[in-house]
Amino acid sequence: MNKNDYAELTRKAEILKAIAHPIRLAILRGLIKNGSTNVNNLETGVDVPMATVSQHLTKIRYAGVVNKKRKGTYIYYTIKDSEGVVQMLKAFLNME
């Protein structure tokens, strides 16, 4: 394995670690189904407090899986699909 392969596999492993939690998978499933949305909408979809949703969003955002964009007083989140995350999650969560 060369350095480029190792770097790519390390990046993919970081993504998998970041999404390896039931709440994070539920958040990502909601983003796939509904598109860009805010924490309030995600909170109702995963049935946990808003602060918990925000903490999980922060972890997957730092891993580069989601983006955030402010619109007025709300922050909207979308999946950043640079690594094929959407396709992988759809297959894994039987969403296709």
MOSULMO-V129743 format. One record per residue. N is the residue number from 0. SS is DSSP state (hx for helix, st for strand, lp for the rest). PHI is phi in degrees with one decimal (999 if undefined). Layout:
n:N ss:SS phi:PHI
n:N ss:SS phi:PHI
This chain:
n:0 ss:lp phi:999
n:1 ss:lp phi:-90.2
n:2 ss:hx phi:-63.7
n:3 ss:hx phi:-65.7
n:4 ss:hx phi:-61.5
n:5 ss:hx phi:-63.6
n:6 ss:hx phi:-64.4
n:7 ss:hx phi:-65.7
n:8 ss:hx phi:-67.4
n:9 ss:hx phi:-64.4
n:10 ss:hx phi:-61.7
n:11 ss:hx phi:-65.8
n:12 ss:hx phi:-64.6
n:13 ss:hx phi:-64.1
n:14 ss:hx phi:-64.1
n:15 ss:hx phi:-61.8
n:16 ss:hx phi:-63.5
n:17 ss:hx phi:-68.0
n:18 ss:hx phi:-97.4
n:19 ss:lp phi:-80.1
n:20 ss:lp phi:-153.6
n:21 ss:hx phi:-57.5
n:22 ss:hx phi:-68.6
n:23 ss:hx phi:-65.9
n:24 ss:hx phi:-63.3
n:25 ss:hx phi:-65.1
n:26 ss:hx phi:-61.2
n:27 ss:hx phi:-65.5
n:28 ss:hx phi:-60.9
n:29 ss:hx phi:-62.9
n:30 ss:hx phi:-67.2
n:31 ss:hx phi:-67.5
n:32 ss:hx phi:-68.1
n:33 ss:hx phi:-105.9
n:34 ss:lp phi:76.2
n:35 ss:lp phi:-58.1
n:36 ss:st phi:-154.2
n:37 ss:st phi:-105.5
n:38 ss:hx phi:-62.0
n:39 ss:hx phi:-57.7
n:40 ss:hx phi:-68.2
n:41 ss:hx phi:-67.2
n:42 ss:hx phi:-58.4
n:43 ss:hx phi:-69.7
n:44 ss:hx phi:-75.4
n:45 ss:hx phi:-108.2
n:46 ss:lp phi:57.4
n:47 ss:lp phi:-133.5
n:48 ss:lp phi:-59.4
n:49 ss:hx phi:-57.0
n:50 ss:hx phi:-62.8
n:51 ss:hx phi:-66.5
n:52 ss:hx phi:-60.2
n:53 ss:hx phi:-61.3
n:54 ss:hx phi:-63.5
n:55 ss:hx phi:-68.2
n:56 ss:hx phi:-61.6
n:57 ss:hx phi:-61.1
n:58 ss:hx phi:-64.5
n:59 ss:hx phi:-77.1
n:60 ss:hx phi:-70.3
n:61 ss:hx phi:-63.4
n:62 ss:lp phi:-80.9
n:63 ss:lp phi:83.1
n:64 ss:lp phi:-88.9
n:65 ss:st phi:-127.2
n:66 ss:st phi:-112.2
n:67 ss:st phi:-125.8
n:68 ss:st phi:-144.7
n:69 ss:st phi:-83.8
n:70 ss:st phi:-131.0
n:71 ss:lp phi:66.0
n:72 ss:lp phi:-92.4
n:73 ss:st phi:-106.7
n:74 ss:st phi:-111.9
n:75 ss:st phi:-104.2
n:76 ss:st phi:-113.4
n:77 ss:st phi:-136.6
n:78 ss:st phi:-80.1
n:79 ss:lp phi:-91.0
n:80 ss:lp phi:-99.4
n:81 ss:lp phi:-71.8
n:82 ss:lp phi:-110.5
n:83 ss:lp phi:73.3
n:84 ss:hx phi:-63.7
n:85 ss:hx phi:-62.1
n:86 ss:hx phi:-61.8
n:87 ss:hx phi:-62.4
n:88 ss:hx phi:-66.5
n:89 ss:hx phi:-59.3
n:90 ss:hx phi:-67.6
n:91 ss:hx phi:-66.3
n:92 ss:lp phi:-93.9
n:93 ss:lp phi:52.5
n:94 ss:lp phi:-101.8
n:95 ss:lp phi:-89.9
